[in-house]
């Protein structure tokens, strides 16, 4: 085999890799645009022609005008765990809605709220954002701040004035994280989940 032919064979896969990279980049951009549109619809709590069109326009402007850190996708998606997450989310929203509505009718005063810090196991910006959005959509809790570098979410919970209620609030956030990691988290996130199965014990005894 001549050297020129060998070099030609070595160079052949390069265009394919370039096309694959462009294709992966387009898919990531589409996922980002769709995610921003869905976030816009959740903020408005309404699906109409106006909200959808305005969401698409704003998502396009944000991704083209403002600098955003790259969204790294894990490349995996588990349908079973996604179904479990969806059913759990619907149940949690319904249960929390009834509970918060009951606060308005019962005679006993609502307990003081608390701000909690949750040291997450994920290293993905996408999963962290989904955790914050999910927790905020469940009545009685709302995200107030996040430390992206340290992977810590700060949330305010309604009627959270005892140690038992604090543990229950943190357990809810960590359960959301576990469901999302099992649904679309990276292998690194799954390894972190196995290494830290119960962060609540760490918060009591100190993280090693």
C-alpha positions as CSV (number, residue, x, y, z in Angstrom):
1,X,0.0,0.0,0.0
2,X,1.4,3.4,-1.0
3,X,1.9,6.1,1.7
4,X,-0.5,8.4,-0.1
5,X,-3.2,5.8,0.0
6,X,-2.6,5.1,3.7
7,X,-2.7,8.8,4.5
8,X,-6.0,9.1,2.6
9,X,-7.5,6.3,4.6
10,X,-6.4,8.0,7.8
11,X,-7.9,11.3,6.8
12,X,-11.2,9.7,5.6
13,X,-13.0,9.6,9.0
14,X,-12.3,13.3,9.7
15,X,-15.4,14.6,7.7
16,X,-17.6,12.1,9.4
17,X,-16.4,13.2,12.8
18,X,-17.0,16.8,11.8
19,X,-20.5,16.0,10.7
20,X,-21.2,14.1,13.9
21,X,-19.9,17.0,16.0
22,X,-22.1,19.4,14.1
23,X,-25.1,17.1,14.5
24,X,-24.4,16.8,18.2
25,X,-24.1,20.5,18.5
26,X,-27.5,21.0,16.7
27,X,-29.2,18.5,19.0
28,X,-27.8,20.2,22.1
29,X,-29.0,23.6,20.8
30,X,-32.5,22.2,20.2
31,X,-32.6,20.6,23.6
32,X,-31.5,24.0,25.2
33,X,-34.2,25.9,23.1
34,X,-36.9,23.5,24.1
35,X,-35.9,23.6,27.7
36,X,-36.0,27.4,27.8
37,X,-39.4,27.4,26.1
38,X,-40.8,24.8,28.6
39,X,-39.4,27.0,31.5
40,X,-41.1,30.0,30.0
41,X,-44.4,28.1,29.8
42,X,-44.0,26.9,33.4
43,X,-43.4,30.5,34.6
44,X,-46.6,31.7,32.8
45,X,-48.5,28.5,33.8
46,X,-50.3,28.8,30.5
47,X,-50.0,27.1,27.1
48,X,-51.3,29.4,24.4
49,X,-50.2,30.5,21.0
50,X,-48.9,33.8,22.4
51,X,-46.9,32.1,25.3
52,X,-45.4,29.5,23.0
53,X,-44.4,32.0,20.2
54,X,-43.0,34.5,22.7
55,X,-41.1,31.6,24.5
56,X,-39.5,30.5,21.2
57,X,-38.5,34.1,20.3
58,X,-37.1,34.8,23.8
59,X,-35.2,31.5,23.8
60,X,-33.7,32.3,20.5
61,X,-32.6,35.8,21.6
62,X,-31.1,34.4,24.9
63,X,-29.1,31.7,23.1
64,X,-27.8,34.1,20.4
65,X,-27.3,37.4,22.3
66,X,-26.3,36.4,25.9
67,X,-23.3,34.2,26.8
68,X,-24.4,30.9,28.4
69,X,-22.1,28.1,29.7
70,X,-22.3,25.0,27.6
71,X,-24.9,22.5,28.5
72,X,-23.3,19.1,28.6
73,X,-25.8,16.3,28.1
74,X,-25.2,12.9,29.7
75,X,-26.2,11.0,26.6
76,X,-28.6,8.7,28.5
77,X,-32.3,8.8,29.3
78,X,-34.2,6.1,31.2
79,X,-37.9,5.9,30.3
80,X,-38.9,3.9,33.4
81,X,-37.3,6.3,35.9
82,X,-38.7,9.3,33.9
83,X,-42.2,7.7,34.3
84,X,-41.6,7.2,38.0
85,X,-40.4,10.9,38.3
86,X,-43.5,12.2,36.4
87,X,-46.0,10.2,38.6
88,X,-44.2,11.2,41.8
89,X,-44.2,14.9,40.7
90,X,-47.9,14.9,39.9
91,X,-48.7,13.2,43.3
92,X,-46.5,15.7,45.2
93,X,-48.0,18.7,43.5
94,X,-51.5,17.5,44.3
95,X,-50.7,16.5,47.9
96,X,-48.8,19.8,48.6
97,X,-51.6,21.9,47.0
98,X,-54.2,20.3,49.3
99,X,-51.9,20.7,52.3
100,X,-51.2,24.4,51.6
101,X,-54.9,25.1,51.0
102,X,-55.7,23.5,54.3
103,X,-53.4,26.1,56.0
104,X,-55.9,28.8,55.0
105,X,-58.8,27.1,56.7
106,X,-57.4,25.5,59.9
107,X,-57.6,27.5,63.1
108,X,-54.0,26.7,64.2
109,X,-51.4,29.2,62.9
110,X,-48.9,28.1,60.2
111,X,-45.5,27.3,61.6
112,X,-42.5,29.5,60.8
113,X,-40.8,28.9,57.5
114,X,-37.2,27.9,57.2
115,X,-34.4,28.3,54.7
116,X,-32.4,25.1,54.1
117,X,-29.2,24.3,52.3
118,X,-29.0,21.1,50.3
119,X,-25.5,19.9,49.3
120,X,-26.3,18.1,46.0
121,X,-24.5,15.1,44.6
122,X,-24.8,16.0,40.9
123,X,-22.2,17.9,39.0
124,X,-24.5,18.8,36.1
125,X,-25.8,22.3,35.7
126,X,-28.8,20.9,33.8
127,X,-29.8,18.5,36.6
128,X,-29.2,21.2,39.2
129,X,-31.6,23.5,37.3
130,X,-34.2,20.8,37.0
131,X,-34.0,20.1,40.7
132,X,-34.5,23.8,41.5
133,X,-37.5,24.1,39.0
134,X,-39.1,20.9,40.3
135,X,-38.8,21.9,44.0
136,X,-40.2,25.4,43.2
137,X,-43.2,24.0,41.3
138,X,-44.3,22.0,44.4
139,X,-46.4,24.3,46.6
140,X,-44.8,25.2,49.9
141,X,-41.3,25.4,48.7
142,X,-39.3,27.9,46.5
143,X,-35.7,28.2,45.4
144,X,-34.1,31.4,46.7
145,X,-30.4,31.0,45.8
146,X,-27.9,28.5,44.4
147,X,-24.1,28.0,44.6
148,X,-23.2,26.5,41.2
149,X,-19.6,26.0,42.1
150,X,-20.3,24.1,45.3
151,X,-23.5,22.4,44.0
152,X,-25.6,23.8,46.9
153,X,-29.3,24.9,46.6
154,X,-30.9,27.2,49.1
155,X,-34.7,26.8,49.4
156,X,-37.4,28.3,51.6
157,X,-40.0,25.8,53.0
158,X,-43.4,26.8,54.5
159,X,-44.3,25.5,57.9
160,X,-40.8,24.1,58.6
161,X,-40.2,24.9,62.3
162,X,-39.0,21.6,63.8
163,X,-36.1,19.1,63.2
164,X,-38.5,16.5,61.8
165,X,-39.9,19.0,59.3
166,X,-36.4,20.1,58.3
167,X,-35.4,16.5,57.7
168,X,-38.5,15.9,55.6
169,X,-37.9,19.0,53.5
170,X,-34.3,18.1,52.8
171,X,-35.3,14.5,52.1
172,X,-37.8,15.8,49.4
173,X,-35.0,17.7,47.6
174,X,-32.6,14.8,47.7
175,X,-35.4,12.5,46.5
176,X,-35.9,14.8,43.5
177,X,-32.2,14.8,42.8
178,X,-32.1,11.0,42.9
179,X,-35.1,10.6,40.6
180,X,-33.6,13.1,38.0
181,X,-30.1,11.5,38.2
182,X,-31.6,8.0,37.5
183,X,-33.6,9.5,34.7
184,X,-31.0,11.5,32.8
185,X,-27.9,11.9,35.0
186,X,-24.4,11.1,33.7
187,X,-22.4,8.0,34.8
188,X,-20.5,10.4,37.1
189,X,-23.7,11.5,38.8
190,X,-24.8,7.8,39.2
191,X,-21.4,7.1,40.8
192,X,-21.9,10.0,43.2
193,X,-25.4,8.7,44.0
194,X,-23.9,5.4,45.0
195,X,-21.1,7.0,47.0
196,X,-23.5,9.3,48.9
197,X,-26.8,7.4,49.2
198,X,-28.1,9.3,52.3
199,X,-26.8,13.0,52.5
200,X,-29.1,13.5,55.5
201,X,-26.7,11.5,57.7
202,X,-23.8,13.5,56.4
203,X,-25.5,16.8,57.4
204,X,-25.9,15.5,60.9
205,X,-22.5,13.9,61.4
206,X,-20.4,15.9,59.0
207,X,-19.4,15.0,55.4
208,X,-16.3,13.0,55.1
